[in-house]
Amino acid sequence: MLATCKQLPGSEQTLCRDVANYKRSCLHAMKSMLQGTNWAVVRSLPDAVTCREGLRRAGYPVNTISQRLASALR
């Protein structure tokens, strides 16, 4: 994805790179949860914080998503 971002002009390249980084952070956070790491620990990791910020900027209901993840992992 980052290779594709490099082909875009100016601010579009920056936006594309930000989206790619948010996506990567979300994948790393989800991987930690799937490996059995406690949600209370995962949610404070830098990857999870970056993921939440990206979702929030995109307009996703971050609090609802976080609550569902936390309850699903109990």
Helices and strands as residue ranges (DSSP letters): H 2-5, H 10-34, H 39-42, H 46-58, H 62-72
